[in-house]
Amino acid sequence: MCVLLAVGMTTMSMRSNTLGGTMNARTVEQLKTEYVDTEWRRTFVDFADLMDLLGDCIIDDSYVVPDRLNDAIKLSEAGQVVLDKLTRKEKVNAKDGRLMCALTLGHSDLLVDLNATDLNEIAAAINGELVDGALKFPFILGRSLYDAFAAQHDSEKIS
């Protein structure tokens, strides 16, 4: 579990640079000092995993963030500032902006209030979107598809 938490904190350290601009990057050790509660760290890792899952999926151009997912994500004060900028200056839909903040996770501060965010509801919303086909993952068949193709076209191999 310690390795998982360290990986999560490393993820936080790396993701904190995703919004660009200048900031004082914090090391994993500094983050561990700032976030000492192990339950909070577990929540962070679980949330980061869910956002990685969403970040890897394929969505159609017409995708609309469902209310269930939107309502489960609670932004921090820093996240609300970013959402306001996205909606006012960049004319981004509020639901899309909220999900963008969640996917970014943080900058110099976390954009999501993990204590108020409902991870179980996020997981359920993602599951519903997968079942409905609104979210798709590339390469879900692994090597199976490649091997099946290669078996059917064995005579076309280049020696």
Residue pairs with C-beta under 8 A, 6 or more apart in sequence:
1 42
4 45
5 38
5 41
5 42
5 45
6 28
6 32
7 45
8 41
8 44
8 45
8 48
9 28
9 31
9 32
9 35
9 41
9 44
10 28
11 45
11 48
11 105
12 31
12 44
12 48
12 105
12 106
12 110
13 25
13 26
13 27
13 28
13 31
15 48
15 104
15 105
15 106
16 23
16 25
16 26
16 105
16 106
16 107
16 108
17 23
17 25
17 107
18 104
18 105
18 106
18 107
19 82
19 104
19 107
21 107
23 107
23 108
24 108
26 34
35 41
35 44
40 114
40 115
43 114
43 115
43 119
44 114
46 119
47 105
47 112
47 114
47 117
47 119
47 122
48 105
50 119
50 122
50 123
50 126
51 102
51 103
51 105
53 126
54 99
54 103
54 126
54 135
55 103
56 137
56 138
57 135
57 136
57 137
58 135
58 136
58 137
58 138
59 134
59 135
59 136
60 134
63 134
64 95
65 93
65 95
65 96
65 98
65 99
66 125
66 128
66 129
66 134
67 95
68 121
68 124
68 125
68 128
69 99
69 121
69 122
69 125
69 126
69 129
70 95
70 98
70 99
71 121
72 117
72 118
72 119
72 121
72 122
72 125
73 98
73 99
73 101
73 102
73 112
73 117
73 122
74 112
74 113
74 116
74 117
74 118
75 82
75 83
75 98
75 101
75 111
75 112
75 113
76 109
76 110
76 111
76 112
76 113
77 109
78 106
78 107
78 108
78 109
78 110
78 111
79 101
79 110
79 111
79 112
79 113
82 97
82 101
82 104
82 107
82 111
83 94
83 97
83 98
83 101
86 92
86 97
86 100
86 101
87 93
87 94
87 97
92 100
101 111
101 112
102 111
102 112
104 111
105 111
105 112
106 112
126 135
129 135
130 136
150 157
